[in-house]
């Protein structure tokens, strides 16, 4: 009996695998593709995702492999610098193509002990009160206590367990690819920037010092069947239609298309089967939020599922995954759809965009939107009136160093500034850190393994109630 099978070896699945292995949970990742994809769908990571990596001690790997860029123009391409003091040590965008993110997360999961099986396709499944049986396309089967579908927007797992995926179909289609251009970049860039003044769904940019360029262009008029991949002639025709030239493009490396469909699973759980990442939600790529949203799903689910496997999960803990993450994804679907409307070229949307551009000049509006995009403002509703409770905690400066350096093992933390509290009965799950921080406006906080505050105060009885709620009964 495997503890957890993860269907899908993208960023969500690999992040989840690494989280589960922190707690000694046996994990098998089933990835359909025999080789890692070279298609670059996402271009980087936002602040909250970098924080997550930092909390596990692996952020440096990603920062060293990528390039940091200023946070500007991330809401519907409206060019406005990010406000100062965003409350994160990473007020940047980390430019890192998705294949590199995939590789680094896969290496992390493998180092932690996850078993990764490529070329493995889920074809059927059944579940009972003890576990889930997964049948593979090659005729073999596996048995696990839990199954998590991280297998993308067309999720086989979601379909097999009969979870509906309501929402809006794609209305706006876009072509995306990597290819070379036939004119010097010094000539292409001014023309590209001129077109982008009105057409925000168009762009050409160099790919890290190579001869290859990333090209994105509206797909209106291209074959309506999304199952039909675009041809190179499609790209050239669309470039001429939008920019008046095809820029001499040649030697395509890969080509694809994507739409602005917006859908969300009606529920994230069916018995012992869970959904995460694109299997649970799809939305337009505006703002670069999709990959980050999936990684953050995994970060929320991992410690909870591990507690269930080890028999330490208090009643209802697994249900908090959907209760917390469903509203977050709903907000992302909402803001990406709004951005698509603001990027349309018709007079009505353009008029709204001009008004919106004026509003973003206000510091409060700009901060609100940027914090939404980079996910540092997420607050889970944990039933407390204390504004700290439910929020993610920053890397507080302590006398012994940064708080995140205390979180690498994926355990809970009681940060106790006065040293008057105790988590003794939970010492096998929660670290009691007696230290002080000028940045913490509370006597003590209980921090969950996913970096969100579960309790704040100085009352031992209240603390113990929340320890039971999130970490189960005490031992000893």
C-alpha positions in Angstrom: 0.0 0.0 0.0 1.4 3.3 -1.1 0.5 6.3 1.1 -0.2 8.8 -1.7 -0.3 8.5 -5.5 0.0 11.8 -7.3 -1.3 11.9 -10.9 0.7 14.5 -12.8 4.3 15.5 -12.5 4.1 19.2 -13.2 4.9 22.0 -10.6 1.8 21.2 -8.5 2.5 17.5 -8.3 6.2 17.8 -7.6 5.7 20.4 -4.9 3.1 18.2 -3.3 5.5 15.2 -3.5 8.2 17.1 -1.8 5.9 18.3 1.0 4.6 14.8 1.7 8.1 13.3 1.8 9.1 15.8 4.5 6.8 13.8 6.8 7.9 10.4 5.7 4.9 9.7 3.6 5.5 7.2 0.7 4.8 8.9 -2.6 4.5 7.7 -6.2 4.2 10.4 -8.9 2.6 9.1 -12.2 3.5 11.4 -15.1 2.0 10.7 -18.5 4.7 12.2 -20.6 7.8 10.0 -21.0 10.1 13.1 -21.2 9.9 16.5 -19.7 8.2 19.1 -21.9 10.1 21.9 -23.6 7.0 24.0 -24.0 7.3 27.2 -21.9 3.8 28.0 -20.7 4.8 29.9 -17.6 7.7 32.3 -17.3 8.3 32.7 -13.6 7.2 32.8 -10.0 5.7 35.5 -7.8 6.6 36.5 -4.3 4.4 34.0 -2.3 5.7 31.1 -4.3 9.3 32.2 -3.7 8.5 32.5 0.0 7.2 29.0 0.0 10.4 27.7 -1.4 12.4 29.7 1.1 10.3 28.1 3.9 11.7 24.8 2.8 15.2 26.0 2.3 15.3 25.6 -1.5 14.6 29.2 -2.8 18.3 29.8 -3.6 18.3 27.1 -6.2 15.5 28.9 -8.1 16.9 32.4 -7.6 20.3 31.3 -8.9 18.7 29.7 -12.0 16.5 32.7 -12.8 16.5 36.5 -13.1 14.6 38.9 -10.9 12.5 41.6 -12.5 10.6 44.6 -11.1 6.9 44.1 -10.3 5.4 46.4 -12.9 2.6 46.1 -15.4 1.3 42.8 -14.0 -2.4 43.8 -13.9 -3.8 43.8 -17.4 -0.4 45.2 -18.7 -1.1 48.6 -17.1 2.4 50.1 -16.7 2.6 51.2 -13.0 5.5 50.4 -10.7 4.8 48.3 -7.6 4.3 50.2 -4.4 7.1 50.2 -1.8 7.1 48.0 1.3 5.0 45.1 0.1 5.7 43.1 3.3 7.7 40.4 1.5 11.5 39.9 1.2 10.8 39.1 -2.5 9.1 42.2 -4.0 10.0 40.9 -7.5 9.1 38.6 -10.3 11.5 35.7 -10.7 11.9 35.1 -14.4 12.4 31.4 -14.8 10.9 29.4 -17.7 8.6 26.6 -16.6 10.8 23.7 -17.8 13.4 24.9 -15.4 10.9 25.2 -12.6 9.7 21.7 -13.4 13.2 20.4 -13.3 14.1 22.0 -9.9 10.9 20.9 -8.2 11.4 17.4 -9.6 15.0 17.3 -8.3 13.7 18.4 -4.9 11.0 15.7 -4.8 13.4 13.0 -5.9 16.0 14.1 -3.3 13.3 13.9 -0.7 12.6 10.3 -1.7 9.5 10.5 -4.0 9.3 7.7 -6.7 8.6 9.3 -10.1 7.3 7.1 -12.9 7.3 8.7 -16.4 5.2 7.3 -19.2 2.4 6.2 -16.7 -1.1 7.1 -17.6 -4.1 6.7 -15.3 -7.0 4.9 -17.1 -9.4 4.0 -14.3 -9.8 4.1 -10.5 -12.0 2.9 -7.7 -12.0 3.7 -4.0 -13.3 2.2 -0.8 -13.0 3.0 2.9 -9.3 2.0 3.0 -7.8 3.4 -0.1 -7.8 4.0 -3.9 -7.0 1.5 -6.6 -5.5 3.1 -9.7 -5.4 1.3 -13.0 -2.8 2.3 -15.6 -3.0 2.2 -19.4 -0.4 -0.6 -19.5 -2.7 -2.9 -17.6 -1.0 -2.7 -14.2 -2.6 -1.3 -11.1 -1.5 0.4 -7.9 -3.1 0.8 -4.5 -2.8 3.9 -2.2 -4.4 5.4 0.8 -5.0 8.6 -1.1 -4.9 9.9 -4.7 -4.3 13.5 -5.7 -5.1 14.6 -9.3 -2.6 17.2 -10.4 -3.1 16.2 -14.0 -4.1 19.5 -15.6 -7.1 21.2 -17.0 -8.3 18.1 -18.8 -7.8 16.0 -15.7 -8.5 12.3 -16.1 -8.8 12.0 -12.3 -11.4 14.7 -12.1 -13.5 13.0 -14.8 -13.2 9.5 -13.3 -14.5 10.6 -9.9 -17.3 12.6 -11.5 -16.5 16.1 -10.2 -18.2 18.8 -12.4 -16.0 21.6 -13.9 -18.4 24.4 -14.4 -17.5 27.8 -15.9 -17.2 29.7 -19.1 -15.7 28.3 -22.3 -12.9 30.0 -24.1 -13.9 33.2 -26.0 -10.5 34.7 -26.7 -7.8 32.5 -28.3 -4.1 33.3 -28.5 -1.1 31.8 -30.3 2.1 31.2 -28.5 5.5 29.8 -29.7 9.2 30.1 -29.8 11.0 30.8 -33.0 13.7 33.0 -34.6 13.1 36.3 -36.2 14.6 37.6 -39.4 15.4 41.2 -38.5 17.7 42.6 -35.8 16.1 42.9 -32.4 17.0 46.6 -32.4 14.6 47.0 -35.3 11.9 44.6 -34.1 11.6 46.0 -30.5 10.3 49.5 -31.4 7.7 48.1 -33.7 6.6 45.5 -31.1 6.3 48.3 -28.4 4.2 50.4 -30.7 1.8 47.6 -31.4 1.6 46.8 -27.7 0.3 50.3 -26.9 -3.1 49.1 -28.0 -2.8 45.3 -28.4 -1.7 43.8 -25.0 -2.1 40.2 -26.2 0.8 40.7 -28.6 4.5 40.5 -27.8 7.9 39.3 -29.0 10.8 38.9 -26.6 14.3 37.3 -26.6 14.8 34.0 -24.7 17.8 34.4 -22.5 20.6 35.3 -24.8 19.7 32.6 -27.5 18.6 33.2 -31.0 15.1 32.1 -30.1 12.2 34.6 -29.4 8.9 34.0 -27.6 6.1 35.2 -29.8 2.5 35.7 -28.7 -0.3 37.0 -31.0 -4.1 36.9 -31.0 -5.6 33.9 -32.8 -8.8 35.4 -34.1 -9.6 33.7 -37.5 -7.4 30.7 -36.9 -9.0 27.2 -36.9 -11.7 27.2 -34.2 -11.0 23.6 -33.2 -8.5 24.0 -30.3 -7.5 20.4 -30.7 -5.9 21.4 -34.0 -2.4 22.8 -33.3 -1.6 26.1 -35.1 0.6 26.0 -38.2 3.6 28.2 -38.8 1.7 29.9 -41.6 -1.0 30.7 -39.0 1.6 32.5 -36.9 2.9 34.5 -39.9 -0.6 35.5 -41.0 -1.6 36.6 -37.5 1.6 38.6 -37.1 0.9 40.5 -40.4 -2.7 41.1 -39.4 -1.8 42.5 -36.0 1.6 44.2 -36.6 1.7 44.6 -40.4 4.8 42.4 -40.7 5.7 38.8 -39.7 9.2 40.0 -38.5 10.8 37.4 -40.8 10.0 34.6 -38.3 11.5 31.2 -39.1 12.8 28.0 -37.5 10.0 27.5 -34.9 11.0 25.5 -31.9 7.4 24.8 -30.7 4.0 26.3 -31.2 0.8 26.2 -29.2 -2.4 28.0 -28.5 -4.4 28.8 -25.4 -7.7 30.3 -24.6 -9.3 32.3 -21.8 -11.7 29.5 -20.5 -12.5 30.0 -16.8 -13.6 26.9 -14.9 -13.4 25.6 -11.3 -14.1 22.2 -9.9 -17.3 22.3 -7.9 -15.5 20.4 -5.1 -11.8 19.6 -4.5 -12.4 16.2 -2.9 -14.3 13.0 -3.5 -13.6 10.6 -0.6 -9.9 9.7 -0.8 -9.3 11.6 -4.0 -8.3 15.3 -4.1 -7.7 17.8 -6.9 -5.0 20.5 -7.1 -3.6 22.9 -9.6 -5.1 23.1 -13.0 -7.2 19.9 -12.3 -9.1 22.1 -9.9 -9.2 25.4 -11.8 -8.3 26.9 -15.1 -8.2 30.6 -16.1 -6.6 33.1 -18.5 -2.8 33.4 -17.9 -3.0 37.1 -17.3 -0.8 38.2 -14.4 1.2 34.9 -14.5 -0.8 33.4 -11.6 -1.6 29.8 -12.7 1.6 28.0 -11.9 1.9 29.9 -8.6 -1.7 29.0 -7.6 -1.1 25.3 -8.1 2.2 25.3 -6.1 0.3 27.1 -3.3 -2.5 24.5 -3.4 0.1 21.8 -2.9 1.7 23.7 0.0 -1.7 23.9 1.7 -2.7 20.3 1.1 0.7 18.5 1.8 0.9 18.8 5.6 -2.7 18.0 6.0 -2.6 14.9 3.9 0.5 13.8 5.7 -1.2 14.2 9.1 -4.1 12.0 7.8 -1.7 9.3 6.6 0.1 9.2 9.9 -3.2 9.1 11.8 -2.7 12.5 13.4 -5.3 14.6 11.5 -8.0 16.0 13.7 -11.6 15.8 12.5 -12.2 18.1 9.6 -8.6 18.9 8.8 -8.7 17.5 5.3 -11.9 19.4 4.6 -10.1 22.7 5.3 -8.1 22.3 2.1 -11.1 23.0 -0.1 -12.6 25.5 2.4 -9.4 27.5 2.2 -8.2 27.1 -1.4 -11.5 27.2 -3.3 -12.1 30.9 -2.5 -8.5 31.8 -3.4 -8.8 30.2 -6.8 -12.2 31.8 -7.3 -10.6 35.2 -6.7 -7.9 34.4 -9.3 -10.5 33.4 -11.8 -12.3 36.7 -11.2 -9.3 38.9 -11.6 -7.9 37.2 -14.7 -11.3 37.4 -16.4 -11.4 41.2 -15.5 -7.9 41.6 -17.0 -8.9 40.0 -20.2 -11.8 42.5 -20.6 -9.4 45.4 -19.9 -7.0 44.1 -22.6 -9.6 44.0 -25.4 -9.2 46.5 -28.2 -12.9 47.5 -28.7 -13.9 51.1 -27.7 -15.9 50.0 -24.7 -13.1 48.0 -23.0 -10.6 50.6 -24.0 -12.7 53.3 -22.3 -12.8 51.2 -19.1 -9.1 50.6 -19.3 -8.4 54.4 -19.4 -10.5 54.9 -16.3 -8.8 52.0 -14.6 -5.4 53.3 -15.5 -6.3 56.5 -13.7 -7.4 54.6 -10.6 -4.2 52.5 -10.4 -2.3 55.8 -9.9 -3.7 55.8 -6.4 -1.3 54.0 -4.1 -4.0 52.0 -2.3 -5.5 50.7 -5.5 -2.1 49.8 -6.9 -1.1 48.0 -3.7 -4.4 46.1 -3.5 -4.0 44.7 -7.1 -0.3 43.9 -6.9 -0.8 42.0 -3.5 -3.7 40.1 -5.1 -1.5 39.1 -8.1 1.5 37.9 -6.0 -0.8 36.3 -3.4 0.7 37.9 -0.3 -2.6 39.3 0.8 -4.3 35.9 1.0 -6.1 35.4 4.3 -7.9 32.2 5.2 -11.1 32.5 7.2 -10.2 30.7 10.4 -13.0 32.2 12.4 -10.9 34.7 14.3 -11.4 38.5 14.6 -7.6 38.9 15.0 -6.3 40.2 11.7 -3.1 38.2 12.0 -5.0 34.9 12.1 -5.3 33.3 8.7 -2.6 35.4 7.1 0.7 34.1 5.8 3.6 35.2 7.9 6.7 37.0 6.5 10.3 36.1 7.2 10.4 37.9 10.5 13.8 38.9 11.8 14.6 37.0 15.0 17.7 37.2 17.2 18.7 33.7 15.9 18.0 34.7 12.2 15.1 34.7 9.8 11.9 32.9 10.8 11.8 31.0 7.5 15.1 29.2 8.5 13.1 27.6 11.3 10.5 26.1 8.9 12.5 23.8 6.7 11.2 20.6 8.3 7.6 21.5 7.5 6.5 21.4 11.2 4.3 23.8 13.1 5.9 26.6 15.0 4.9 28.3 18.3 6.8 31.6 18.2 6.7 32.8 21.8 8.2 36.2 22.5 7.9 36.1 26.2 8.7 32.4 26.7 5.7 31.8 28.9 3.7 29.3 26.8 4.1 25.6 26.2 3.4 23.2 23.3 4.9 20.3 25.2 2.2 17.7 24.3 2.7 18.5 20.6 6.6 18.6 20.6 6.6 15.9 18.0 4.7 18.1 15.6 5.3 21.7 16.7 8.6 23.5 17.5 8.5 25.9 20.4 10.7 28.9 19.3 11.3 31.4 22.1 12.6 34.5 20.4 11.6 38.1 19.7 10.9 40.2 16.6 10.3 43.9 16.3 8.0 43.0 13.3 5.6 40.9 15.3 2.7 42.7 17.0 1.6 39.9 19.1 2.9 38.1 22.3 3.0 34.8 20.5 1.7 33.2 17.3 1.1 29.6 16.3 2.2 29.1 12.7 1.0 26.1 10.6 3.4 24.2 8.4 2.1 26.2 5.4 3.2 29.4 7.0 -0.2 30.8 7.9 -1.0 32.0 11.4 -3.4 29.7 13.2 -3.6 31.6 16.5 -2.2 34.8 18.1 -2.3 35.8 21.8 -0.9 34.9 25.2 -3.5 32.6 26.7 -2.3 29.0 27.2 -5.8 27.6 27.2 -6.6 29.3 23.9 -3.4 28.1 22.4 -4.1 24.5 23.4 -7.5 24.6 21.7 -5.9 25.7 18.4 -3.1 23.1 18.8 -5.8 20.4 19.0 -7.7 21.9 16.1 -4.7 21.9 13.7 -2.4 19.2 15.1 -4.6 16.7 16.8 -4.5 15.4 20.4 -1.3 15.8 22.5 0.9 12.9 23.3 2.5 11.9 26.6 
